[in-house]
């Protein structure tokens, strides 16, 4: 069991990924069997082949592609920095990751994405119907993990954890709905405050859930739980900002490792922080041109490059980078005294710095 990462955070995350996937497989097998089906669904005459082909195969196809697994790491390190043994609660670390994987599958369908983690999006392989069902299955799957671990927790702690999971799933859909509305060009004027609220309910949601679960399992009062939840939420926002930057900066082999199509956010018409900043700072001509490109269907590579050049001309990339660092710096200052001094706290800080300074 990895409890403290080595200096090389990426190596730690790779090791943790294997452990998280192994733990997920205890609850969600790669190959269907009657015993699991009976325990999971109850008694019944199930088509095991249908479950295998329509649920297990697409989900494990997606999980096996990789991913950073930084949300489980955040959960474990916060738990340890609060003075608890993460080994006792390791199964709960799978919950924010399972939900995150579900959001990616659904997000790719809604955005009509092409690539995810270097391979065709799940709906491109299995069809929209199966991919949509698999993504929704992942949203509800954590209930099974909660149920299987119920006896490990006091009743009050169990109910707080379960209610937090349900609350964040509600928030997630509000954030996603807002993002979809914007990148369809339905709202021309978007403030930074509105953008950060959208990110808090979308990208920040699973990080906030990971942190709040850690606080609840550590039996901290609600004030502390909310504080570390807001801290993690802001880490998620900063992570999203860096992700958006990489979307337009990476080329060549680095782009292949990134696993997404070049200029994917521009192609989808997304209103990133860089776009919002550019729409405030650009000349009237550039502003109108940027909006036309973002709202246009079927953008060419030339148009995507033109949009990126407008962002660069306005200094949007530099602004976004500094904003991400500012968010992290201010968020850490607010929770610094909550975490116990020692290696877990140091490692937590290392993880956060890695997330916003990463090149992939």
SERO-4910 file (N, C-alpha, C, O; in steps of 0.05 Angstrom, whole numbers):
BEGIN
 pado doro    nc1    nc2    nc3   cac1   cac2   cac3    cc1    cc2    cc3    oc1    oc2    oc3
  Unk    A     17    -24      0      0      0      0     17     25      0     35     28     17
  Unk    A     13     43    -19     28     68    -20     15     88     -3     -9     95     -7
  Unk    A     29     99     17     17    119     34     31    146     30     19    167     34
  Unk    A     57    146     23     71    170     17     85    168    -10     98    148    -15
  Unk    A     81    187    -27     92    185    -54    122    192    -53    131    208    -36
  Unk    A    137    181    -72    165    189    -74    167    217    -86    146    229    -92
  Unk    A    191    227    -88    195    254    -98    183    257   -126    172    278   -132
  Unk    A    185    236   -142    174    238   -168    144    231   -167    136    208   -165
  Unk    A    128    252   -167     99    249   -164     87    232   -186     69    216   -180
  Unk    A     96    235   -210     84    219   -232     88    189   -228     71    173   -235
  Unk    A    111    181   -217    116    153   -211     97    143   -189     86    121   -190
  Unk    A     93    160   -169     74    154   -148     46    149   -158     32    130   -151
  Unk    A     38    167   -176     11    165   -187      7    140   -204    -14    128   -205
  Unk    A     29    132   -218     27    108   -234     24     83   -216      9     65   -222
  Unk    A     39     83   -194     37     61   -175      9     61   -162     -3     39   -159
  Unk    A     -1     84   -155    -27     86   -143    -49     77   -162    -68     65   -154
  Unk    A    -45     84   -187    -65     76   -207    -69     46   -208    -92     37   -209
  Unk    A    -48     31   -206    -50      2   -206    -65     -8   -182    -82    -26   -184
  Unk    A    -60      5   -159    -74     -3   -135   -103      4   -136   -121    -12   -127
  Unk    A   -110     28   -146   -137     36   -148   -153     18   -167   -175     10   -161
  Unk    A   -141     12   -190   -154     -6   -210   -158    -34   -199   -179    -46   -204
  Unk    A   -139    -44   -184   -142    -70   -171   -164    -70   -151   -180    -89   -149
  Unk    A   -166    -48   -136   -187    -46   -116   -215    -43   -129   -235    -55   -120
  Unk    A   -216    -28   -151   -242    -26   -166   -251    -54   -176   -274    -60   -175
  Unk    A   -231    -69   -185   -238    -96   -196   -249   -115   -175   -262   -135   -182
  Unk    A   -244   -109   -149   -256   -125   -128   -287   -121   -127   -302   -139   -120
  Unk    A   -295    -97   -135   -323    -91   -135   -336    -94   -163   -360   -101   -165
  Unk    A   -320    -88   -183   -330    -90   -211   -312   -109   -227   -291   -100   -237
  Unk    A   -319   -134   -229   -300   -154   -242   -297   -148   -272   -314   -136   -285
  Unk    A   -275   -157   -282   -270   -155   -311   -287   -176   -326   -296   -171   -349
  Unk    A   -291   -199   -314   -307   -220   -326   -331   -226   -309   -329   -229   -285
  Unk    A   -354   -227   -321   -379   -231   -307   -381   -259   -295   -370   -278   -307
  Unk    A   -393   -262   -272   -399   -289   -261   -425   -287   -246   -434   -266   -238
  Unk    A   -437   -310   -242   -464   -311   -230   -464   -301   -202   -483   -288   -193
  Unk    A   -443   -307   -187   -442   -299   -159   -442   -268   -156   -457   -257   -140
  Unk    A   -426   -255   -172   -426   -226   -171   -453   -214   -180   -463   -195   -167
  Unk    A   -464   -224   -201   -489   -214   -211   -511   -217   -190   -528   -199   -186
  Unk    A   -511   -239   -176   -531   -244   -155   -528   -225   -132   -547   -214   -122
  Unk    A   -502   -221   -124   -497   -203   -102   -503   -174   -109   -514   -159    -93
  Unk    A   -496   -166   -133   -499   -138   -141   -528   -131   -148   -538   -110   -140
  Unk    A   -541   -148   -164   -568   -142   -173   -590   -156   -158   -613   -148   -160
  Unk    A   -583   -177   -142   -603   -193   -129   -610   -217   -146   -599   -221   -168
  Unk    A   -628   -234   -136   -635   -258   -151   -649   -251   -177   -665   -232   -178
  Unk    A   -643   -267   -197   -656   -263   -223   -643   -279   -245   -621   -290   -241
  Unk    A   -656   -281   -268   -646   -296   -291   -633   -275   -310   -646   -266   -328
  Unk    A   -608   -269   -305   -594   -248   -320   -580   -259   -345   -571   -282   -346
  Unk    A   -579   -242   -365   -563   -248   -389   -534   -239   -383   -528   -215   -385
  Unk    A   -518   -258   -374   -491   -251   -366   -475   -240   -390   -458   -223   -387
  Unk    A   -481   -250   -414   -467   -240   -438   -473   -211   -443   -456   -195   -450
  Unk    A   -498   -203   -439   -506   -175   -443   -492   -157   -423   -483   -135   -430
  Unk    A   -491   -166   -398   -477   -150   -377   -448   -146   -384   -436   -125   -382
  Unk    A   -435   -168   -393   -407   -168   -401   -402   -148   -424   -384   -131   -422
  Unk    A   -418   -151   -445   -414   -135   -469   -423   -106   -467   -411    -88   -479
  Unk    A   -444   -101   -452   -455    -74   -451   -447    -58   -427   -450    -34   -427
  Unk    A   -435    -71   -406   -427    -57   -382   -398    -60   -376   -382    -41   -376
  Unk    A   -389    -85   -371   -362    -90   -362   -341    -84   -383   -321    -71   -378
  Unk    A   -346    -93   -408   -326    -89   -429   -321    -59   -435   -298    -51   -435
  Unk    A   -342    -43   -439   -336    -15   -444   -323      0   -421   -306     17   -425
  Unk    A   -332     -7   -396   -321      7   -373   -291      0   -370   -275     18   -365
  Unk    A   -284    -25   -372   -256    -32   -369   -239    -24   -393   -215    -19   -390
  Unk    A   -251    -22   -416   -237    -11   -439   -228     17   -432   -206     26   -440
  Unk    A   -245     32   -419   -239     60   -412   -220     62   -389   -201     77   -391
  Unk    A   -224     47   -368   -206     48   -345   -178     40   -351   -159     51   -341
  Unk    A   -175     21   -369   -148     11   -376   -132     30   -393   -108     25   -398
  Unk    A   -143     52   -401   -129     72   -417   -110     89   -400    -92    102   -411
  Unk    A   -113     88   -375    -96    104   -358   -111    126   -343   -132    122   -333
  Unk    A    -98    150   -344   -109    172   -328    -91    176   -304    -76    159   -296
  Unk    A    -92    200   -292    -73    207   -271    -80    195   -243    -63    190   -227
  Unk    A   -106    191   -238   -116    181   -212   -108    200   -190   -102    191   -167
  Unk    A   -107    226   -196    -99    245   -175   -121    250   -155   -114    259   -132
  Unk    A   -145    245   -161   -167    249   -141   -165    229   -119   -169    236    -95
  Unk    A   -161    203   -125   -155    184   -102   -131    192    -86   -131    189    -61
  Unk    A   -110    202   -100    -86    211    -85    -93    234    -67    -83    234    -44
  Unk    A   -109    252    -76   -117    275    -60   -132    266    -35   -127    275    -13
  Unk    A   -150    247    -39   -166    236    -16   -147    223      4   -150    229     28
  Unk    A   -129    206     -5   -111    192     14    -92    210     28    -87    206     52
  Unk    A    -81    230     14    -62    248     27    -75    267     46    -64    273     67
  Unk    A    -99    276     40   -114    293     58   -121    277     84   -118    287    106
  Unk    A   -130    253     80   -137    236    102   -112    232    121   -115    234    145
  Unk    A    -90    227    109    -65    223    125    -56    249    138    -46    249    160
  Unk    A    -59    271    123    -52    297    135    -70    306    157    -64    325    172
  Unk    A    -93    292    159   -112    297    181   -107    278    204   -121    278    224
  Unk    A    -86    261    201    -78    243    223    -91    216    223    -90    201    243
  Unk    A   -102    208    200   -115    181    198    -99    162    181    -83    171    164
  Unk    A   -102    137    185    -88    116    169   -104    112    143   -126    101    144
  Unk    A    -93    119    120   -107    116     95   -113     87     87   -132     82     71
  Unk    A    -97     68     98   -102     40     91   -130     31    100   -142     14     86
  Unk    A   -140     42    122   -166     34    132   -189     43    115   -211     31    116
  Unk    A   -184     63     98   -206     75     82   -200     74     52   -212     89     37
  Unk    A   -181     57     45   -171     57     17   -194     52     -3   -194     64    -25
  Unk    A   -213     36      3   -235     30    -15   -250     55    -23   -260     57    -46
  Unk    A   -253     74     -5   -267     99    -11   -252    117    -31   -264    134    -43
  Unk    A   -226    112    -33   -210    128    -53   -219    122    -81   -214    138    -99
  Unk    A   -232     99    -86   -241     92   -113   -265    108   -121   -270    111   -145
  Unk    A   -280    119   -102   -306    132   -109   -303    156   -126   -316    158   -147
  Unk    A   -286    176   -119   -283    200   -137   -272    193   -164   -278    206   -184
  Unk    A   -255    171   -165   -244    163   -191   -265    150   -209   -267    156   -233
  Unk    A   -282    133   -197   -303    120   -212   -322    141   -224   -330    139   -247
  Unk    A   -329    160   -207   -347    182   -216   -334    198   -238   -347    206   -257
  Unk    A   -309    205   -234   -294    220   -254   -294    206   -281   -298    219   -302
  Unk    A   -289    180   -281   -289    165   -306   -316    166   -320   -318    169   -344
  Unk    A   -337    165   -304   -364    167   -315   -369    194   -328   -381    196   -349
  Unk    A   -358    215   -315   -362    242   -327   -348    245   -353   -358    259   -371
  Unk    A   -325    232   -356   -310    234   -381   -325    220   -404   -327    230   -427
  Unk    A   -336    197   -398   -352    182   -419   -376    199   -428   -381    202   -452
  Unk    A   -391    210   -409   -414    226   -415   -406    252   -429   -419    260   -449
  Unk    A   -385    265   -419   -376    290   -431   -368    286   -460   -374    303   -477
  Unk    A   -355    264   -466   -347    259   -494   -371    256   -513   -370    264   -536
  Unk    A   -392    244   -503   -416    241   -519   -429    268   -524   -436    274   -546
  Unk    A   -431    284   -502   -444    310   -505   -428    329   -522   -440    346   -536
  Unk    A   -402    326   -522   -385    344   -538   -379    332   -566   -365    345   -582
  Unk    A   -389    308   -571   -383    294   -596   -353    292   -600   -342    297   -622
  Unk    A   -339    284   -578   -310    281   -579   -300    259   -597   -315    241   -604
  Unk    A   -275    261   -604   -262    241   -622   -243    223   -606   -243    199   -609
  Unk    A   -225    236   -591   -204    221   -577   -206    226   -547   -213    247   -537
  Unk    A   -199    205   -532   -196    207   -503   -174    188   -494   -175    164   -499
  Unk    A   -153    200   -482   -130    185   -474   -117    169   -497   -109    146   -494
  Unk    A   -116    183   -519   -102    172   -543   -117    152   -559   -106    141   -578
  Unk    A   -141    146   -552   -157    126   -566   -185    138   -573   -193    158   -561
  Unk    A   -199    126   -592   -226    136   -598   -244    136   -573   -243    118   -557
  Unk    A   -260    157   -571   -278    159   -548   -296    134   -547   -300    121   -567
  Unk    A   -305    128   -524   -320    103   -519   -344    100   -538   -350     79   -548
  Unk    A   -358    122   -542   -382    120   -560   -374    115   -589   -391    107   -605
  Unk    A   -349    121   -596   -340    115   -623   -335     86   -627   -336     75   -650
  Unk    A   -330     72   -605   -324     43   -606   -349     26   -602   -355      7   -617
  Unk    A   -364     33   -581   -387     17   -573   -414     28   -581   -435     14   -578
  Unk    A   -415     52   -590   -440     66   -597   -449     84   -574   -442     80   -551
  Unk    A   -465    104   -581   -474    124   -562   -491    110   -540   -488    117   -517
  Unk    A   -508     92   -548   -526     79   -529   -512     64   -506   -518     68   -483
  Unk    A   -493     48   -514   -478     32   -494   -459     50   -478   -458     47   -453
  Unk    A   -446     69   -491   -428     87   -476   -444    104   -456   -435    108   -434
  Unk    A   -467    114   -464   -483    130   -446   -492    114   -422   -492    123   -399
  Unk    A   -501     89   -427   -509     72   -405   -486     65   -386   -489     65   -362
  Unk    A   -462     61   -398   -439     54   -382   -431     78   -364   -424     75   -341
  Unk    A   -432    102   -375   -426    126   -360   -445    130   -337   -437    137   -315
  Unk    A   -471    126   -342   -491    129   -321   -488    107   -300   -492    112   -276
  Unk    A   -480     84   -308   -475     62   -289   -454     69   -269   -456     64   -246
  Unk    A   -433     83   -280   -411     91   -262   -420    112   -242   -409    114   -220
  Unk    A   -439    129   -250   -450    149   -231   -463    136   -206   -461    146   -184
  Unk    A   -476    113   -211   -491    100   -189   -475     78   -175   -482     70   -153
  Unk    A   -453     69   -188   -438     47   -177   -427     51   -149   -427     32   -133
  Unk    A   -419     76   -141   -408     80   -114   -428     72    -92   -419     67    -70
  Unk    A   -454     72    -97   -473     64    -77   -466     36    -67   -469     30    -43
  Unk    A   -458     19    -85   -450     -9    -79   -426     -9    -61   -424    -25    -42
  Unk    A   -406      9    -66   -382     10    -49   -389     20    -22   -379     10     -2
  Unk    A   -406     40    -20   -416     50      6   -429     27     22   -423     23     45
  Unk    A   -446     12      8   -461     -9     21   -442    -31     31   -446    -41     54
  Unk    A   -422    -38     16   -404    -60     23   -386    -51     47   -375    -68     61
  Unk    A   -382    -25     51   -365    -16     72   -380     -3     95   -368     10    113
  Unk    A   -406     -7     96   -423      6    116   -415     -2    144   -416     15    162
  Unk    A   -408    -27    149   -402    -37    176   -377    -25    187   -372    -26    211
  Unk    A   -360    -14    169   -335     -2    179   -339     25    192   -321     35    206
  Unk    A   -362     37    187   -367     65    195   -389     67    216   -408     51    216
  Unk    A   -387     88    232   -409     94    250   -432    104    233   -428    115    211
  Unk    A   -456    101    243   -480    108    227   -479    137    218   -485    143    195
  Unk    A   -473    155    236   -472    184    229   -452    190    208   -457    205    189
  Unk    A   -428    177    210   -407    181    190   -416    170    163   -411    183    142
  Unk    A   -428    147    163   -437    134    139   -457    152    124   -455    156    100
  Unk    A   -477    162    139   -498    179    127   -487    205    117   -495    214     95
  Unk    A   -468    217    131   -455    242    122   -441    237     96   -442    253     77
  Unk    A   -426    215     94   -411    209     70   -429    204     46   -424    214     24
  Unk    A   -450    188     51   -469    182     29   -484    207     20   -487    211     -5
  Unk    A   -492    224     38   -506    248     31   -488    267     15   -497    281     -4
  Unk    A   -462    268     22   -443    284      8   -440    275    -21   -439    291    -39
  Unk    A   -438    249    -25   -436    238    -52   -460    246    -68   -457    255    -91
  Unk    A   -484    244    -58   -509    251    -72   -510    281    -78   -518    289   -100
  Unk    A   -502    297    -59   -502    326    -62   -483    334    -85   -490    351   -101
  Unk    A   -459    322    -86   -440    330   -106   -448    320   -134   -441    333   -154
  Unk    A   -463    298   -136   -473    289   -162   -493    309   -173   -495    313   -197
  Unk    A   -509    321   -155   -528    342   -164   -512    366   -174   -519    377   -196
  Unk    A   -492    374   -159   -476    397   -167   -462    393   -194   -460    411   -211
  Unk    A   -452    368   -198   -438    361   -223   -455    367   -247   -446    378   -267
  Unk    A   -480    359   -246   -498    362   -269   -505    391   -274   -510    399   -297
  Unk    A   -506    407   -253   -511    436   -257   -487    449   -271   -490    465   -289
  Unk    A   -463    441   -263   -439    451   -275   -437    443   -305   -430    459   -322
  Unk    A   -442    418   -310   -441    408   -338   -461    422   -355   -456    428   -378
  Unk    A   -485    425   -345   -506    438   -360   -499    467   -367   -504    476   -390
  Unk    A   -487    481   -349   -478    509   -354   -457    509   -376   -458    526   -394
  Unk    A   -437    491   -374   -416    490   -394   -427    484   -422   -418    497   -441
  Unk    A   -445    466   -424   -457    459   -449   -472    483   -461   -469    489   -485
  Unk    A   -487    497   -444   -502    520   -453   -484    542   -464   -490    554   -485
  Unk    A   -461    546   -451   -442    566   -460   -429    559   -486   -428    575   -505
  Unk    A   -419    534   -488   -404    528   -513   -422    523   -537   -413    518   -559
  Unk    A   -448    524   -533   -467    525   -555   -472    554   -564   -487    559   -583
  Unk    A   -458    573   -551   -461    601   -558   -486    614   -549   -495    634   -560
  Unk    A   -499    602   -528   -525    612   -519   -522    636   -500   -542    650   -494
  Unk    A   -498    642   -491   -494    665   -473   -468    679   -482   -446    668   -479
  Unk    A   -471    703   -492   -448    717   -503   -430    729   -482   -405    729   -485
  Unk    A   -441    739   -461   -426    752   -440   -423    734   -415   -444    727   -403
  Unk    A   -399    726   -409   -394    708   -386   -373    721   -369   -351    728   -378
  Unk    A   -379    724   -343   -359    737   -325   -341    715   -313   -347    691   -315
  Unk    A   -318    724   -302   -300    705   -290   -313    692   -266   -309    668   -261
  Unk    A   -329    707   -251   -343    695   -228   -361    672   -237   -363    651   -224
  Unk    A   -376    676   -259   -393    655   -269   -377    631   -278   -385    608   -275
  Unk    A   -354    637   -291   -337    615   -300   -326    599   -277   -327    574   -278
  Unk    A   -317    612   -256   -306    597   -233   -328    581   -219   -323    560   -208
  Unk    A   -352    592   -219   -375    577   -207   -381    552   -223   -386    530   -212
  Unk    A   -381    555   -250   -385    532   -267   -364    510   -262   -370    487   -260
  Unk    A   -338    519   -261   -316    500   -256   -319    487   -229   -313    463   -225
  Unk    A   -327    502   -209   -331    491   -182   -351    469   -182   -347    449   -167
  Unk    A   -372    471   -198   -392    451   -199   -386    429   -220   -399    408   -219
  Unk    A   -367    433   -237   -360    413   -257   -333    400   -250   -333    378   -239
  Unk    A   -311    413   -257   -285    402   -253   -278    400   -224   -265    380   -215
  Unk    A   -286    419   -208   -279    419   -180   -295    400   -163   -288    394   -140
  Unk    A   -316    389   -175   -335    373   -160   -323    347   -149   -327    341   -125
  Unk    A   -309    332   -165   -298    307   -156   -275    311   -136   -270    294   -118
  Unk    A   -259    332   -140   -238    338   -121   -250    346    -94   -241    338    -73
  Unk    A   -272    362    -96   -285    371    -71   -297    346    -56   -295    344    -32
  Unk    A   -309    328    -72   -320    304    -60   -298    287    -46   -301    278    -24
  Unk    A   -275    284    -60   -252    269    -48   -244    281    -22   -240    266     -2
  Unk    A   -241    307    -21   -232    321      4   -253    319     26   -246    314     49
  Unk    A   -278    324     19   -299    323     39   -303    295     51   -308    292     75
  Unk    A   -301    275     34   -302    247     44   -279    242     63   -283    229     84
  Unk    A   -255    252     57   -233    248     75   -238    262    101   -233    250    123
  Unk    A   -249    286    101   -255    300    125   -276    286    142   -274    285    166
  Unk    A   -297    276    129   -318    262    143   -308    236    155   -315    230    178
  Unk    A   -293    221    140   -282    196    151   -262    200    173   -258    183    191
  Unk    A   -250    224    173   -231    232    195   -247    243    219   -235    251    239
  Unk    A   -273    244    216   -292    253    237   -287    282    245   -289    290    268
  Unk    A   -282    299    224   -279    327    229   -307    340    228   -325    330    216
  Unk    A   -309    363    242   -335    377    242   -341    389    215   -323    391    198
  Unk    A   -366    397    210   -374    406    184   -359    430    174   -355    433    150
  Unk    A   -352    448    192   -337    472    185   -310    464    172   -303    475    151
  Unk    A   -296    446    184   -270    436    173   -275    422    146   -260    426    127
  Unk    A   -295    405    145   -302    391    121   -307    410     97   -297    405     75
  Unk    A   -322    431    103   -327    450     82   -302    465     73   -298    471     50
  Unk    A   -285    472     92   -261    486     86   -242    470     68   -232    481     49
  Unk    A   -238    445     75   -220    429     58   -234    422     32   -220    417     12
  Unk    A   -260    421     32   -275    416      7   -271    439    -12   -267    435    -36
  Unk    A   -273    464     -2   -269    488    -18   -241    489    -29   -236    497    -51
  Unk    A   -222    482    -11   -194    481    -19   -190    462    -43   -177    469    -63
  Unk    A   -201    438    -41   -197    418    -62   -212    426    -88   -203    422   -110
  Unk    A   -235    439    -84   -251    449   -107   -233    469   -123   -233    468   -147
  Unk    A   -219    486   -109   -202    506   -122   -178    493   -136   -169    503   -156
  Unk    A   -169    471   -124   -147    456   -138   -158    445   -164   -144    445   -184
  Unk    A   -183    435   -163   -195    425   -188   -198    446   -209   -195    441   -233
  Unk    A   -205    471   -200   -208    493   -219   -181    499   -232   -179    503   -256
  Unk    A   -160    501   -215   -134    506   -225   -124    484   -244   -111    490   -265
  Unk    A   -131    460   -238   -124    437   -255   -138    440   -283   -125    435   -303
  Unk    A   -163    449   -283   -177    453   -308   -165    475   -324   -162    473   -349
  Unk    A   -157    497   -311   -144    519   -325   -118    509   -339   -113    515   -362
  Unk    A   -102    493   -324    -78    482   -336    -84    463   -359    -70    463   -379
  Unk    A   -105    447   -356   -113    429   -377   -120    444   -402   -113    436   -424
  Unk    A   -135    467   -399   -143    483   -422   -118    496   -435   -118    498   -460
  Unk    A    -99    503   -419    -74    514   -431    -59    493   -447    -51    499   -470
  Unk    A    -57    469   -436    -43    447   -451    -58    440   -476    -45    432   -496
  Unk    A    -84    444   -477   -100    437   -500    -92    454   -525    -95    444   -547
  Unk    A    -81    477   -520    -73    494   -543    -43    497   -545    -33    508   -565
  Unk    A    -28    488   -525      1    491   -526     16    466   -536     36    469   -550
  Unk    A      6    443   -530     20    418   -536     19    411   -566     -2    415   -579
  Unk    A     41    402   -577     42    393   -604     59    367   -606     72    360   -586
  Unk    A     59    355   -629     77    332   -634     72    308   -615     49    301   -609
  Unk    A     95    297   -606     93    273   -588     80    280   -562     66    263   -550
  Unk    A     84    304   -552     71    312   -527     41    312   -530     26    304   -512
  Unk    A     31    321   -553      3    321   -559     -8    293   -559    -30    288   -549
  Unk    A      7    274   -570     -2    246   -571     -4    235   -543    -23    220   -537
  Unk    A     15    242   -525     13    233   -497    -10    245   -483    -23    233   -465
  Unk    A    -17    270   -490    -39    285   -477    -65    270   -484    -84    270   -467
  Unk    A    -67    258   -507    -89    240   -513   -115    254   -523   -136    241   -522
  Unk    A   -113    279   -531   -136    293   -541   -129    306   -567   -106    312   -573
  Unk    A   -150    311   -584   -146    325   -609   -136    353   -605   -143    366   -585
  Unk    A   -119    363   -623   -108    390   -621   -130    411   -621   -149    409   -637
  Unk    A   -128    430   -602   -148    452   -601   -176    442   -597   -195    453   -607
  Unk    A   -179    421   -581   -205    408   -577   -225    427   -565   -249    427   -573
  Unk    A   -217    444   -546   -235    463   -533   -245    484   -552   -268    492   -551
  Unk    A   -227    493   -570   -235    513   -590   -255    500   -609   -275    512   -617
  Unk    A   -249    475   -617   -267    460   -635   -295    458   -623   -314    460   -638
  Unk    A   -296    453   -597   -322    450   -584   -335    477   -577   -358    477   -567
  Unk    A   -321    499   -581   -332    525   -575   -332    532   -545   -348    548   -537
  Unk    A   -315    519   -529   -316    523   -500   -306    551   -492   -287    562   -503
  Unk    A   -320    561   -472   -312    587   -461   -294    583   -437   -302    583   -414
  Unk    A   -268    579   -443   -248    575   -422   -242    602   -410   -251    623   -420
  Unk    A   -226    602   -388   -217    627   -376   -201    644   -396   -204    668   -397
  Unk    A   -185    631   -413   -170    645   -433   -188    659   -453   -183    682   -461
  Unk    A   -209    646   -461   -228    658   -480   -243    681   -467   -246    702   -479
  Unk    A   -252    678   -442   -266    700   -428   -248    724   -425   -257    747   -429
  Unk    A   -222    719   -419   -203    742   -416   -199    755   -443   -199    780   -445
  Unk    A   -196    739   -465   -191    750   -491   -215    767   -501   -212    787   -514
  Unk    A   -239    758   -494   -263    773   -503   -265    800   -489   -279    818   -498
  Unk    A   -252    803   -466   -251    828   -452   -229    846   -463   -232    871   -464
  Unk    A   -206    834   -471   -182    849   -478   -178    853   -508   -163    871   -516
  Unk    A   -190    837   -524   -185    838   -553   -197    862   -566   -216    875   -555
  Unk    A   -187    869   -589   -199    891   -605   -227    881   -614   -233    858   -613
  Unk    A   -243    900   -622   -270    893   -631   -270    873   -654   -286    855   -655
  Unk    A   -251    877   -672   -249    859   -695   -241    831   -687   -254    812   -696
  Unk    A   -221    829   -669   -212    803   -660   -233    789   -643   -237    765   -644
  Unk    A   -247    805   -627   -268    795   -609   -290    782   -626   -299    760   -621
  Unk    A   -299    797   -646   -321    787   -663   -312    762   -679   -328    744   -683
  Unk    A   -287    762   -688   -276    739   -703   -274    715   -685   -281    693   -693
  Unk    A   -265    718   -660   -263    696   -641   -290    684   -635   -293    659   -635
  Unk    A   -310    701   -631   -337    691   -626   -348    675   -650   -360    654   -647
  Unk    A   -343    685   -674   -353    672   -698   -340    644   -701   -354    625   -708
  Unk    A   -314    642   -695   -300    616   -697   -311    597   -676   -317    574   -682
  Unk    A   -313    607   -651   -323    589   -630   -351    579   -635   -357    556   -629
  Unk    A   -368    596   -646   -396    588   -650   -401    572   -676   -422    561   -681
  Unk    A   -380    572   -693   -383    558   -719   -381    528   -716   -365    518   -701
  Unk    A   -398    514   -731   -396    485   -732   -376    476   -753   -373    490   -774
  Unk    A   -363    454   -748   -344    443   -768   -321    462   -773   -315    469   -796
  Unk    A   -306    469   -752   -283    487   -754   -260    474   -769   -255    450   -765
  Unk    A   -246    489   -785   -222    479   -798   -198    482   -780   -199    497   -760
  Unk    A   -176    468   -786   -152    471   -770   -142    500   -772   -131    511   -752
  Unk    A   -145    513   -795   -136    540   -798   -151    559   -780   -140    577   -768
  Unk    A   -177    554   -777   -194    571   -760   -187    567   -730   -186    586   -714
  Unk    A   -181    542   -723   -173    536   -696   -147    550   -689   -144    562   -668
  Unk    A   -128    550   -708   -102    563   -704   -106    594   -702    -92    607   -687
  Unk    A   -125    604   -718   -131    633   -717   -142    641   -690   -134    662   -679
  Unk    A   -160    624   -679   -171    630   -653   -149    630   -632   -149    647   -614
  Unk    A   -131    610   -633   -109    608   -614    -91    632   -616    -81    642   -596
  Unk    A    -86    642   -640    -69    665   -644    -81    690   -631    -67    707   -621
  Unk    A   -107    692   -631   -121    715   -618   -117    713   -588   -112    733   -574
  Unk    A   -120    688   -577   -116    684   -548    -87    692   -540    -83    705   -520
  Unk    A    -68    684   -556    -40    690   -550    -35    720   -552    -20    732   -536
  Unk    A    -46    733   -572    -42    762   -576    -52    778   -552    -40    799   -545
  Unk    A    -73    768   -539    -85    783   -516    -70    776   -490    -76    789   -469
  Unk    A    -52    758   -491    -38    750   -466    -55    732   -449    -51    730   -424
  Unk    A    -74    718   -461    -92    701   -446    -78    677   -432    -86    670   -410
  Unk    A    -59    665   -446    -45    642   -434    -30    650   -409    -32    636   -389
  Unk    A    -15    671   -410      0    680   -387    -18    688   -364    -13    682   -341
  Unk    A    -41    700   -371    -60    708   -350    -71    683   -337    -73    682   -312
  Unk    A    -79    663   -353    -90    639   -342    -71    624   -324    -78    614   -303
  Unk    A    -45    622   -332    -25    609   -316    -22    622   -289    -21    609   -269
  Unk    A    -20    648   -289    -17    663   -264    -42    661   -246    -40    659   -222
  Unk    A    -65    660   -259    -90    658   -244    -91    631   -230   -100    629   -207
  Unk    A    -83    610   -244    -83    583   -232    -65    582   -208    -72    571   -187
  Unk    A    -41    594   -210    -22    594   -188    -33    611   -165    -30    603   -141
  Unk    A    -46    633   -171    -58    650   -150    -80    635   -135    -81    637   -110
  Unk    A    -97    621   -149   -118    606   -137   -107    585   -117   -117    582    -95
  Unk    A    -87    570   -126    -75    550   -109    -61    562    -85    -64    552    -63
  Unk    A    -46    583    -89    -32    596    -67    -51    606    -46    -47    601    -22
  Unk    A    -72    620    -54    -92    630    -35   -107    608    -21   -114    610      3
  Unk    A   -114    587    -36   -129    564    -24   -112    550     -3   -123    542     18
  Unk    A    -86    546     -9    -69    532     10    -66    548     36    -66    536     58
  Unk    A    -64    574     34    -61    591     58    -85    588     77    -82    590    101
  Unk    A   -109    583     66   -133    581     82   -135    554     98   -148    553    118
  Unk    A   -121    533     88   -123    507    101    -97    498    113    -95    477    125
  Unk    A    -76    514    110    -49    506    119    -49    496    148    -36    476    155
  Unk    A    -64    510    166    -63    503    194    -80    479    201    -78    467    223
  Unk    A    -98    471    183   -115    448    188    -99    422    187   -104    404    203
  Unk    A    -80    420    169    -65    395    165    -42    394    184    -29    414    190
  Unk    A    -36    370    194    -15    365    212     12    368    199     15    361    175
  Unk    A     32    379    213     58    382    202     71    354    198     66    336    214
  Unk    A     86    351    176     99    326    171     99    319    142     91    335    125
  Unk    A    109    295    135    111    286    108     85    285     92     84    294     69
  Unk    A     63    275    104     38    275     89     30    303     79     21    306     56
  Unk    A     33    323     95     27    351     88     45    360     65     37    373     46
  Unk    A     71    353     68     90    361     47     84    348     21     85    360      0
  Unk    A     77    322     22     70    307     -2     44    318    -15     42    319    -40
  Unk    A     26    326      1      1    338     -9      7    363    -25     -4    368    -46
  Unk    A     25    379    -14     33    404    -28     47    398    -54     43    412    -73
  Unk    A     64    377    -53     78    369    -78     58    361    -99     61    368   -123
  Unk    A     38    346    -92     18    337   -111      4    361   -124      0    361   -148
  Unk    A     -4    380   -108    -18    403   -117     -1    419   -137    -11    428   -158
  Unk    A     24    423   -130     43    437   -148     46    423   -174     48    435   -195
  Unk    A     47    396   -173     49    380   -197     25    384   -215     28    386   -240
  Unk    A      2    385   -204    -23    387   -219    -25    413   -236    -36    413   -258
  Unk    A    -14    435   -225    -17    460   -239      8    468   -255      7    486   -271
  Unk    A     30    453   -251     54    459   -266     61    438   -287     80    440   -301
  Unk    A     44    417   -288     50    394   -305     51    403   -335     38    422   -342
  Unk    A     65    387   -350     68    393   -379     51    373   -396     50    375   -420
  Unk    A     39    353   -382     22    333   -396     -3    328   -379    -20    312   -386
***
